[in-house]
Amino acid sequence: MAGPFLAPGPFLAAALLLLSSGHHCLAPPPPCPDVCTCQRDPVLLNCSSAGLYLVPQHIPDSVSELHLSHNHLSSVALDRPLHKLQTLWLDNNGITHLSLCVERTRGGWRERRMRPWGRRGCDSWAPTLQLLSVENNHLQQLPEGLEGSTSLQVLHISFNRISTLRAGQFSRLRQLKELHLQHNLIASLHPHIFQDLPQLQVLDLSFNVLTSLHPLMHLSLRNIGAEVKLAGNKWHCDCSLRSLRRRMVYDRNRGPKAWNVTCASPSTLLGRDLLQLEEDELSCLSTENDAELHQDITVYSGSQILLSCSAQGNRHHDSISPGIYK
């Protein structure tokens, strides 16, 4: 015969509560991916030089610094936000596409989680990112969803294949202090592309293929006070750079460090510093021979010939009227 049922007393209930709480507190931390090393429980996750072709799954939510450099990654995207991630290293991979947008897979199809109406862009899986380094990869454009990382302060994206920067791409990155874009294929820049970066201190555009620069860009960057690096570009020193040169001369006389603009063309000015040129040397008249315009003519003694000559250029060009020569 079963004994009477006894309701648990206050002491037993308290003991059960403590056991339950203790079990919860002693739960193991999220596991560290096998090919990675975790430090500081695991605030720092180091997966560099691990031979990875894919980003590890189940990255702990507590990670604030993630190293994925020197692997074989071709693309990077995550399916959930890492709200504590502040530093991300992706250097020396083979990345052709980097998306900071949260992506999920449903029925074999990948979809991007967009923000509610009235907010531009997508939901970012790195909303608190402060440093992003993607040097020495194969990117042809800036990371998708970059505008969602509004706390970003340092962006290293040098040694890639970026050729175009669209107006407004940096407009939400108002905390950005360093922008490293050297050794890319950037050929032109919108004059206002950097004007929404009030904290910018360093802008490195060296060793791209820039040939000219709008004077308004010089004005906006000088107002910010950023250090600008422009060496190693393909500057074409003609009349289109006169206004920029005037502004640079004005700055030099006031004290700020002058920009390094060394002429790559025309051949008569090759290697010359823009600041060392006289303004009349910045001409749009072509002084180089053009094979298509060359023509040999045989003239017999005593005959007359009508020659038509013209000087070709982008601006300020002069025409020479046809004449009769004996």
Short mmCIF file of the C-alpha atoms (twelve columns), coordinates in Angstrom:
data_MODEL
# 
_entry.id   MODEL 
# 
loop_
_atom_site.group_PDB 
_atom_site.id 
_atom_site.type_symbol 
_atom_site.label_atom_id 
_atom_site.label_alt_id 
_atom_site.label_comp_id 
_atom_site.label_asym_id 
_atom_site.label_seq_id 
_atom_site.Cartn_x 
_atom_site.Cartn_y 
_atom_site.Cartn_z 
_atom_site.pdbx_PDB_model_num 
ATOM 1   C CA . MET A 1   0.000  0.000  0.000    1 
ATOM 2   C CA . ALA A 2   1.448  3.343  -1.004   1 
ATOM 3   C CA . GLY A 3   2.188  5.874  1.712    1 
ATOM 4   C CA . PRO A 4   0.546  9.258  1.874    1 
ATOM 5   C CA . PHE A 5   1.751  11.933 -0.603   1 
ATOM 6   C CA . LEU A 6   3.746  14.659 1.141    1 
ATOM 7   C CA . ALA A 7   3.908  18.133 -0.362   1 
ATOM 8   C CA . PRO A 8   7.479  19.492 -0.583   1 
ATOM 9   C CA . GLY A 9   8.381  21.785 2.250    1 
ATOM 10  C CA . PRO A 10  9.938  25.233 1.898    1 
ATOM 11  C CA . PHE A 11  13.457 23.860 2.445    1 
ATOM 12  C CA . LEU A 12  13.114 21.252 -0.324   1 
ATOM 13  C CA . ALA A 13  11.676 23.819 -2.762   1 
ATOM 14  C CA . ALA A 14  14.583 26.186 -2.085   1 
ATOM 15  C CA . ALA A 15  17.101 23.400 -2.606   1 
ATOM 16  C CA . LEU A 16  15.533 22.457 -5.932   1 
ATOM 17  C CA . LEU A 17  15.632 26.113 -7.020   1 
ATOM 18  C CA . LEU A 18  19.329 26.382 -6.135   1 
ATOM 19  C CA . LEU A 19  20.134 23.181 -8.014   1 
ATOM 20  C CA . SER A 20  18.287 24.455 -11.063  1 
ATOM 21  C CA . SER A 21  20.071 27.831 -10.933  1 
ATOM 22  C CA . GLY A 22  23.437 26.185 -10.394  1 
ATOM 23  C CA . HIS A 23  22.935 23.906 -13.376  1 
ATOM 24  C CA . HIS A 24  22.134 26.946 -15.521  1 
ATOM 25  C CA . CYS A 25  25.200 28.872 -14.298  1 
ATOM 26  C CA . LEU A 26  27.515 25.927 -14.899  1 
ATOM 27  C CA . ALA A 27  26.346 25.450 -18.504  1 
ATOM 28  C CA . PRO A 28  29.399 25.221 -20.804  1 
ATOM 29  C CA . PRO A 29  30.226 28.210 -23.019  1 
ATOM 30  C CA . PRO A 30  29.551 27.973 -26.758  1 
ATOM 31  C CA . PRO A 31  32.054 25.577 -28.351  1 
ATOM 32  C CA . CYS A 32  35.046 26.885 -30.295  1 
ATOM 33  C CA . PRO A 33  35.173 25.675 -33.925  1 
ATOM 34  C CA . ASP A 34  37.625 22.788 -34.274  1 
ATOM 35  C CA . VAL A 35  40.019 24.512 -36.692  1 
ATOM 36  C CA . CYS A 36  40.161 27.739 -34.655  1 
ATOM 37  C CA . THR A 37  41.601 28.841 -31.357  1 
ATOM 38  C CA . CYS A 38  39.589 30.840 -28.844  1 
ATOM 39  C CA . GLN A 39  40.927 33.259 -26.292  1 
ATOM 40  C CA . ARG A 40  39.294 35.175 -23.476  1 
ATOM 41  C CA . ASP A 41  36.177 32.949 -23.364  1 
ATOM 42  C CA . PRO A 42  36.059 33.270 -26.512  1 
ATOM 43  C CA . VAL A 43  36.180 37.013 -27.145  1 
ATOM 44  C CA . LEU A 44  38.921 36.451 -29.747  1 
ATOM 45  C CA . LEU A 45  38.371 33.733 -32.373  1 
ATOM 46  C CA . ASN A 46  41.465 33.019 -34.485  1 
ATOM 47  C CA . CYS A 47  40.829 30.949 -37.622  1 
ATOM 48  C CA . SER A 48  43.760 32.302 -39.658  1 
ATOM 49  C CA . SER A 49  45.876 29.968 -41.830  1 
ATOM 50  C CA . ALA A 50  43.452 27.100 -41.205  1 
ATOM 51  C CA . GLY A 51  42.966 26.066 -44.837  1 
ATOM 52  C CA . LEU A 52  39.330 27.177 -44.776  1 
ATOM 53  C CA . TYR A 53  37.191 27.329 -47.917  1 
ATOM 54  C CA . LEU A 54  34.047 28.291 -45.962  1 
ATOM 55  C CA . VAL A 55  33.429 30.451 -42.915  1 
ATOM 56  C CA . PRO A 56  33.121 28.219 -39.810  1 
ATOM 57  C CA . GLN A 57  29.607 27.494 -38.609  1 
ATOM 58  C CA . HIS A 58  28.374 28.265 -35.083  1 
ATOM 59  C CA . ILE A 59  30.589 31.272 -34.402  1 
ATOM 60  C CA . PRO A 60  29.987 32.147 -30.718  1 
ATOM 61  C CA . ASP A 61  27.843 35.223 -30.076  1 
ATOM 62  C CA . SER A 62  30.434 36.525 -27.607  1 
ATOM 63  C CA . VAL A 63  33.125 37.020 -30.263  1 
ATOM 64  C CA . SER A 64  34.376 40.589 -30.588  1 
ATOM 65  C CA . GLU A 65  37.463 39.905 -32.734  1 
ATOM 66  C CA . LEU A 66  37.441 37.416 -35.620  1 
ATOM 67  C CA . HIS A 67  40.536 36.439 -37.629  1 
ATOM 68  C CA . LEU A 68  39.983 34.666 -40.959  1 
ATOM 69  C CA . SER A 69  43.086 35.806 -42.843  1 
ATOM 70  C CA . HIS A 70  45.340 33.594 -44.998  1 
ATOM 71  C CA . ASN A 71  42.654 31.084 -45.997  1 
ATOM 72  C CA . HIS A 72  40.945 30.151 -49.287  1 
ATOM 73  C CA . LEU A 73  37.654 32.003 -48.843  1 
ATOM 74  C CA . SER A 74  36.002 33.249 -52.045  1 
ATOM 75  C CA . SER A 75  32.932 34.828 -50.418  1 
ATOM 76  C CA . VAL A 76  31.784 35.693 -46.921  1 
ATOM 77  C CA . ALA A 77  28.206 35.932 -45.602  1 
ATOM 78  C CA . LEU A 78  26.531 34.952 -42.320  1 
ATOM 79  C CA . ASP A 79  22.940 34.038 -41.455  1 
ATOM 80  C CA . ARG A 80  22.666 35.847 -38.107  1 
ATOM 81  C CA . PRO A 81  24.008 39.033 -36.499  1 
ATOM 82  C CA . LEU A 82  27.109 39.019 -34.299  1 
ATOM 83  C CA . HIS A 83  26.205 41.957 -32.104  1 
ATOM 84  C CA . LYS A 84  29.518 42.035 -30.214  1 
ATOM 85  C CA . LEU A 85  31.816 41.743 -33.242  1 
ATOM 86  C CA . GLN A 86  34.066 44.814 -33.467  1 
ATOM 87  C CA . THR A 87  37.128 43.640 -35.424  1 
ATOM 88  C CA . LEU A 88  37.161 41.457 -38.558  1 
ATOM 89  C CA . TRP A 89  40.301 40.377 -40.434  1 
ATOM 90  C CA . LEU A 90  39.837 38.818 -43.902  1 
ATOM 91  C CA . ASP A 91  43.198 39.603 -45.515  1 
ATOM 92  C CA . ASN A 92  44.961 37.359 -48.021  1 
ATOM 93  C CA . ASN A 93  42.091 35.192 -49.195  1 
ATOM 94  C CA . GLY A 94  40.555 34.944 -52.674  1 
ATOM 95  C CA . ILE A 95  37.389 36.876 -51.826  1 
ATOM 96  C CA . THR A 96  35.485 38.133 -54.864  1 
ATOM 97  C CA . HIS A 97  32.257 38.996 -53.015  1 
ATOM 98  C CA . LEU A 98  31.768 40.182 -49.446  1 
ATOM 99  C CA . SER A 99  28.263 40.723 -48.096  1 
ATOM 100 C CA . LEU A 100 27.628 42.098 -44.618  1 
ATOM 101 C CA . CYS A 101 23.910 41.448 -45.096  1 
ATOM 102 C CA . VAL A 102 22.224 38.719 -43.047  1 
ATOM 103 C CA . GLU A 103 21.407 35.877 -45.440  1 
ATOM 104 C CA . ARG A 104 19.187 32.852 -44.785  1 
ATOM 105 C CA . THR A 105 18.520 29.725 -46.791  1 
ATOM 106 C CA . ARG A 106 14.986 28.523 -47.450  1 
ATOM 107 C CA . GLY A 107 14.192 25.607 -49.732  1 
ATOM 108 C CA . GLY A 108 17.626 25.755 -51.338  1 
ATOM 109 C CA . TRP A 109 17.328 29.489 -52.099  1 
ATOM 110 C CA . ARG A 110 19.327 32.206 -50.352  1 
ATOM 111 C CA . GLU A 111 17.452 35.321 -49.326  1 
ATOM 112 C CA . ARG A 112 18.619 38.584 -47.769  1 
ATOM 113 C CA . ARG A 113 16.847 39.985 -44.735  1 
ATOM 114 C CA . MET A 114 15.918 43.566 -45.588  1 
ATOM 115 C CA . ARG A 115 15.201 46.386 -43.194  1 
ATOM 116 C CA . PRO A 116 11.656 47.641 -42.565  1 
ATOM 117 C CA . TRP A 117 10.152 50.247 -44.862  1 
ATOM 118 C CA . GLY A 118 11.726 53.656 -44.500  1 
ATOM 119 C CA . ARG A 119 15.209 52.318 -43.677  1 
ATOM 120 C CA . ARG A 120 17.689 51.801 -46.481  1 
ATOM 121 C CA . GLY A 121 19.706 48.659 -47.033  1 
ATOM 122 C CA . CYS A 122 19.698 45.268 -45.371  1 
ATOM 123 C CA . ASP A 123 20.134 43.976 -41.839  1 
ATOM 124 C CA . SER A 124 23.845 43.690 -41.101  1 
ATOM 125 C CA . TRP A 125 25.504 40.701 -39.414  1 
ATOM 126 C CA . ALA A 126 28.213 43.092 -38.158  1 
ATOM 127 C CA . PRO A 127 26.251 46.118 -36.878  1 
ATOM 128 C CA . THR A 128 28.863 47.109 -34.249  1 
ATOM 129 C CA . LEU A 129 31.955 46.579 -36.426  1 
ATOM 130 C CA . GLN A 130 34.734 49.113 -35.859  1 
ATOM 131 C CA . LEU A 131 37.584 47.689 -37.960  1 
ATOM 132 C CA . LEU A 132 37.283 45.753 -41.225  1 
ATOM 133 C CA . SER A 133 40.358 44.591 -43.120  1 
ATOM 134 C CA . VAL A 134 39.949 42.867 -46.508  1 
ATOM 135 C CA . GLU A 135 43.378 43.562 -48.007  1 
ATOM 136 C CA . ASN A 136 44.887 41.502 -50.813  1 
ATOM 137 C CA . ASN A 137 41.731 39.888 -52.199  1 
ATOM 138 C CA . HIS A 138 39.835 40.059 -55.515  1 
ATOM 139 C CA . LEU A 139 36.996 42.453 -54.681  1 
ATOM 140 C CA . GLN A 140 35.679 44.509 -57.586  1 
ATOM 141 C CA . GLN A 141 33.337 46.600 -55.429  1 
ATOM 142 C CA . LEU A 142 32.953 47.668 -51.818  1 
ATOM 143 C CA . PRO A 143 31.393 45.138 -49.410  1 
ATOM 144 C CA . GLU A 144 27.630 44.895 -49.786  1 
ATOM 145 C CA . GLY A 145 25.725 46.218 -46.784  1 
ATOM 146 C CA . LEU A 146 28.688 48.270 -45.575  1 
ATOM 147 C CA . GLU A 147 26.325 51.126 -44.673  1 
ATOM 148 C CA . GLY A 148 24.860 48.966 -41.898  1 
ATOM 149 C CA . SER A 149 28.129 49.069 -39.919  1 
ATOM 150 C CA . THR A 150 27.595 52.627 -38.721  1 
ATOM 151 C CA . SER A 151 30.256 52.324 -35.982  1 
ATOM 152 C CA . LEU A 152 33.044 51.535 -38.473  1 
ATOM 153 C CA . GLN A 153 36.207 53.536 -37.806  1 
ATOM 154 C CA . VAL A 154 38.885 51.826 -39.921  1 
ATOM 155 C CA . LEU A 155 38.442 50.249 -43.370  1 
ATOM 156 C CA . HIS A 156 41.375 48.497 -45.047  1 
ATOM 157 C CA . ILE A 157 40.474 47.417 -48.569  1 
ATOM 158 C CA . SER A 158 43.760 47.902 -50.439  1 
ATOM 159 C CA . PHE A 159 45.267 45.526 -53.007  1 
ATOM 160 C CA . ASN A 160 41.938 44.603 -54.600  1 
ATOM 161 C CA . ARG A 161 40.353 45.279 -58.006  1 
ATOM 162 C CA . ILE A 162 37.878 48.023 -57.139  1 
ATOM 163 C CA . SER A 163 37.355 50.362 -60.081  1 
ATOM 164 C CA . THR A 164 34.250 52.357 -59.107  1 
ATOM 165 C CA . LEU A 165 33.004 54.107 -55.980  1 
ATOM 166 C CA . ARG A 166 29.387 55.217 -56.111  1 
ATOM 167 C CA . ALA A 167 28.193 58.493 -54.649  1 
ATOM 168 C CA . GLY A 168 26.658 58.010 -51.207  1 
ATOM 169 C CA . GLN A 169 28.414 54.718 -50.407  1 
ATOM 170 C CA . PHE A 170 30.094 56.242 -47.345  1 
ATOM 171 C CA . SER A 171 27.286 58.585 -46.285  1 
ATOM 172 C CA . ARG A 172 26.257 56.494 -43.232  1 
ATOM 173 C CA . LEU A 173 29.819 55.815 -42.018  1 
ATOM 174 C CA . ARG A 174 30.153 59.055 -40.098  1 
ATOM 175 C CA . GLN A 175 32.533 57.524 -37.534  1 
ATOM 176 C CA . LEU A 176 35.074 56.480 -40.178  1 
ATOM 177 C CA . LYS A 177 38.579 57.727 -39.377  1 
ATOM 178 C CA . GLU A 178 40.785 55.761 -41.774  1 
ATOM 179 C CA . LEU A 179 39.987 54.689 -45.339  1 
ATOM 180 C CA . HIS A 180 42.693 52.698 -47.124  1 
ATOM 181 C CA . LEU A 181 41.991 52.185 -50.838  1 
ATOM 182 C CA . GLN A 182 45.531 52.075 -52.240  1 
ATOM 183 C CA . HIS A 183 46.536 49.649 -55.005  1 
ATOM 184 C CA . ASN A 184 43.119 49.327 -56.651  1 
ATOM 185 C CA . LEU A 185 41.850 50.300 -60.109  1 
ATOM 186 C CA . ILE A 186 39.933 53.480 -59.243  1 
ATOM 187 C CA . ALA A 187 39.876 55.772 -62.281  1 
ATOM 188 C CA . SER A 188 37.531 58.552 -61.174  1 
ATOM 189 C CA . LEU A 189 35.824 59.908 -58.059  1 
ATOM 190 C CA . HIS A 190 32.571 61.773 -57.496  1 
ATOM 191 C CA . PRO A 191 33.487 65.211 -56.064  1 
ATOM 192 C CA . HIS A 192 31.237 64.736 -52.999  1 
ATOM 193 C CA . ILE A 193 31.902 61.076 -52.233  1 
ATOM 194 C CA . PHE A 194 33.861 61.783 -49.032  1 
ATOM 195 C CA . GLN A 195 32.024 64.880 -47.794  1 
ATOM 196 C CA . ASP A 196 29.890 62.953 -45.235  1 
ATOM 197 C CA . LEU A 197 32.934 61.687 -43.311  1 
ATOM 198 C CA . PRO A 198 33.529 64.383 -40.670  1 
ATOM 199 C CA . GLN A 199 35.866 62.183 -38.586  1 
ATOM 200 C CA . LEU A 200 38.121 61.138 -41.489  1 
ATOM 201 C CA . GLN A 201 41.824 61.474 -40.662  1 
ATOM 202 C CA . VAL A 202 43.554 59.300 -43.294  1 
ATOM 203 C CA . LEU A 203 42.511 58.718 -46.916  1 
ATOM 204 C CA . ASP A 204 44.909 56.589 -48.956  1 
ATOM 205 C CA . LEU A 205 44.212 56.560 -52.706  1 
ATOM 206 C CA . SER A 206 47.788 55.944 -53.820  1 
ATOM 207 C CA . PHE A 207 48.609 53.626 -56.712  1 
ATOM 208 C CA . ASN A 208 45.250 53.693 -58.446  1 
ATOM 209 C CA . VAL A 209 44.645 54.953 -61.999  1 
ATOM 210 C CA . LEU A 210 43.325 58.438 -61.241  1 
ATOM 211 C CA . THR A 211 44.104 60.965 -63.967  1 
ATOM 212 C CA . SER A 212 42.306 64.022 -62.605  1 
ATOM 213 C CA . LEU A 213 40.564 65.291 -59.487  1 
ATOM 214 C CA . HIS A 214 37.686 67.706 -59.091  1 
ATOM 215 C CA . PRO A 215 38.639 70.855 -57.115  1 
ATOM 216 C CA . LEU A 216 35.533 70.456 -54.920  1 
ATOM 217 C CA . MET A 217 36.967 67.218 -53.538  1 
ATOM 218 C CA . HIS A 218 40.085 69.091 -52.467  1 
ATOM 219 C CA . LEU A 219 37.893 71.664 -50.725  1 
ATOM 220 C CA . SER A 220 35.785 69.126 -48.822  1 
ATOM 221 C CA . LEU A 221 38.779 67.034 -47.715  1 
ATOM 222 C CA . ARG A 222 40.709 70.110 -46.633  1 
ATOM 223 C CA . ASN A 223 37.723 71.268 -44.568  1 
ATOM 224 C CA . ILE A 224 37.717 67.894 -42.827  1 
ATOM 225 C CA . GLY A 225 41.483 68.066 -42.324  1 
ATOM 226 C CA . ALA A 226 42.253 64.557 -43.570  1 
ATOM 227 C CA . GLU A 227 45.719 63.407 -44.612  1 
ATOM 228 C CA . VAL A 228 45.383 62.428 -48.284  1 
ATOM 229 C CA . LYS A 229 47.826 60.110 -50.092  1 
ATOM 230 C CA . LEU A 230 47.764 60.245 -53.900  1 
ATOM 231 C CA . ALA A 231 51.197 59.020 -55.039  1 
ATOM 232 C CA . GLY A 232 51.549 56.554 -57.891  1 
ATOM 233 C CA . ASN A 233 48.451 57.524 -59.885  1 
ATOM 234 C CA . LYS A 234 48.253 58.332 -63.610  1 
ATOM 235 C CA . TRP A 235 47.832 62.084 -63.323  1 
ATOM 236 C CA . HIS A 236 47.320 63.804 -66.681  1 
ATOM 237 C CA . CYS A 237 48.676 67.288 -66.186  1 
ATOM 238 C CA . ASP A 238 46.718 69.524 -68.519  1 
ATOM 239 C CA . CYS A 239 44.467 72.561 -68.147  1 
ATOM 240 C CA . SER A 240 41.884 70.532 -66.170  1 
ATOM 241 C CA . LEU A 241 44.280 70.524 -63.193  1 
ATOM 242 C CA . ARG A 242 44.830 74.281 -63.092  1 
ATOM 243 C CA . SER A 243 42.142 74.916 -60.478  1 
ATOM 244 C CA . LEU A 244 43.397 72.073 -58.302  1 
ATOM 245 C CA . ARG A 245 46.950 73.381 -58.534  1 
ATOM 246 C CA . ARG A 246 45.827 76.865 -57.422  1 
ATOM 247 C CA . ARG A 247 44.149 75.410 -54.343  1 
ATOM 248 C CA . MET A 248 47.210 73.300 -53.555  1 
ATOM 249 C CA . VAL A 249 49.504 76.337 -53.859  1 
ATOM 250 C CA . TYR A 250 47.224 78.269 -51.529  1 
ATOM 251 C CA . ASP A 251 47.354 75.452 -48.976  1 
ATOM 252 C CA . ARG A 252 51.119 75.145 -49.243  1 
ATOM 253 C CA . ASN A 253 51.514 78.815 -48.424  1 
ATOM 254 C CA . ARG A 254 49.264 78.382 -45.363  1 
ATOM 255 C CA . GLY A 255 51.199 75.433 -43.953  1 
ATOM 256 C CA . PRO A 256 49.159 72.212 -44.417  1 
ATOM 257 C CA . LYS A 257 50.967 69.264 -45.966  1 
ATOM 258 C CA . ALA A 258 50.605 69.381 -49.740  1 
ATOM 259 C CA . TRP A 259 49.188 66.515 -51.737  1 
ATOM 260 C CA . ASN A 260 51.643 64.500 -53.809  1 
ATOM 261 C CA . VAL A 261 50.514 64.781 -57.433  1 
ATOM 262 C CA . THR A 262 53.215 63.710 -59.899  1 
ATOM 263 C CA . CYS A 263 52.480 63.947 -63.609  1 
ATOM 264 C CA . ALA A 264 52.348 60.731 -65.639  1 
ATOM 265 C CA . SER A 265 51.371 62.461 -68.888  1 
ATOM 266 C CA . PRO A 266 51.914 64.192 -71.248  1 
ATOM 267 C CA . SER A 267 55.429 62.909 -71.846  1 
ATOM 268 C CA . THR A 268 56.852 66.429 -71.677  1 
ATOM 269 C CA . LEU A 269 55.781 66.666 -68.017  1 
ATOM 270 C CA . LEU A 270 56.442 63.063 -66.981  1 
ATOM 271 C CA . GLY A 271 57.703 62.884 -63.385  1 
ATOM 272 C CA . ARG A 272 57.089 66.575 -62.647  1 
ATOM 273 C CA . ASP A 273 55.384 67.622 -59.418  1 
ATOM 274 C CA . LEU A 274 52.160 69.517 -60.081  1 
ATOM 275 C CA . LEU A 275 53.131 72.187 -57.549  1 
ATOM 276 C CA . GLN A 276 56.422 72.813 -59.353  1 
ATOM 277 C CA . LEU A 277 54.733 73.578 -62.674  1 
ATOM 278 C CA . GLU A 278 53.857 76.998 -63.986  1 
ATOM 279 C CA . GLU A 279 50.208 77.432 -64.830  1 
ATOM 280 C CA . ASP A 280 50.878 77.977 -68.532  1 
ATOM 281 C CA . GLU A 281 52.560 74.558 -68.649  1 
ATOM 282 C CA . LEU A 282 49.162 72.990 -67.902  1 
ATOM 283 C CA . SER A 283 47.914 73.223 -71.451  1 
ATOM 284 C CA . CYS A 284 45.253 71.268 -73.261  1 
ATOM 285 C CA . LEU A 285 47.019 71.692 -76.591  1 
ATOM 286 C CA . SER A 286 48.448 68.414 -77.784  1 
ATOM 287 C CA . THR A 287 52.199 68.592 -78.424  1 
ATOM 288 C CA . GLU A 288 52.658 64.917 -79.219  1 
ATOM 289 C CA . ASN A 289 52.676 63.398 -82.673  1 
ATOM 290 C CA . ASP A 290 49.575 61.505 -83.706  1 
ATOM 291 C CA . ALA A 291 50.202 58.794 -86.291  1 
ATOM 292 C CA . GLU A 292 46.671 59.156 -87.636  1 
ATOM 293 C CA . LEU A 293 47.249 62.820 -88.421  1 
ATOM 294 C CA . HIS A 294 50.597 62.311 -90.165  1 
ATOM 295 C CA . GLN A 295 50.621 62.461 -93.949  1 
ATOM 296 C CA . ASP A 296 53.515 62.552 -96.419  1 
ATOM 297 C CA . ILE A 297 53.004 64.775 -99.464  1 
ATOM 298 C CA . THR A 298 55.232 65.086 -102.528 1 
ATOM 299 C CA . VAL A 299 55.432 68.613 -103.918 1 
ATOM 300 C CA . TYR A 300 57.049 69.421 -107.241 1 
ATOM 301 C CA . SER A 301 59.215 72.498 -107.519 1 
ATOM 302 C CA . GLY A 302 57.240 75.599 -108.435 1 
ATOM 303 C CA . SER A 303 53.818 74.112 -107.609 1 
ATOM 304 C CA . GLN A 304 51.359 75.335 -105.002 1 
ATOM 305 C CA . ILE A 305 49.742 73.262 -102.224 1 
ATOM 306 C CA . LEU A 306 46.881 73.977 -99.814  1 
ATOM 307 C CA . LEU A 307 47.591 72.742 -96.263  1 
ATOM 308 C CA . SER A 308 44.972 72.659 -93.519  1 
ATOM 309 C CA . CYS A 309 46.367 72.583 -89.964  1 
ATOM 310 C CA . SER A 310 44.688 72.421 -86.580  1 
ATOM 311 C CA . ALA A 311 45.724 71.947 -82.943  1 
ATOM 312 C CA . GLN A 312 43.597 69.429 -81.113  1 
ATOM 313 C CA . GLY A 313 42.798 69.527 -77.412  1 
ATOM 314 C CA . ASN A 314 40.043 69.344 -74.821  1 
ATOM 315 C CA . ARG A 315 39.876 73.020 -74.019  1 
ATOM 316 C CA . HIS A 316 41.312 76.371 -75.086  1 
ATOM 317 C CA . HIS A 317 42.167 74.951 -78.502  1 
ATOM 318 C CA . ASP A 318 43.159 77.201 -81.327  1 
ATOM 319 C CA . SER A 319 42.552 76.655 -85.032  1 
ATOM 320 C CA . ILE A 320 45.003 77.560 -87.776  1 
ATOM 321 C CA . SER A 321 43.370 78.655 -90.983  1 
ATOM 322 C CA . PRO A 322 44.250 76.909 -94.228  1 
ATOM 323 C CA . GLY A 323 46.953 78.610 -96.264  1 
ATOM 324 C CA . ILE A 324 48.785 78.375 -99.539  1 
ATOM 325 C CA . TYR A 325 52.490 77.580 -99.383  1 
ATOM 326 C CA . LYS A 326 55.045 77.625 -102.181 1 
# 
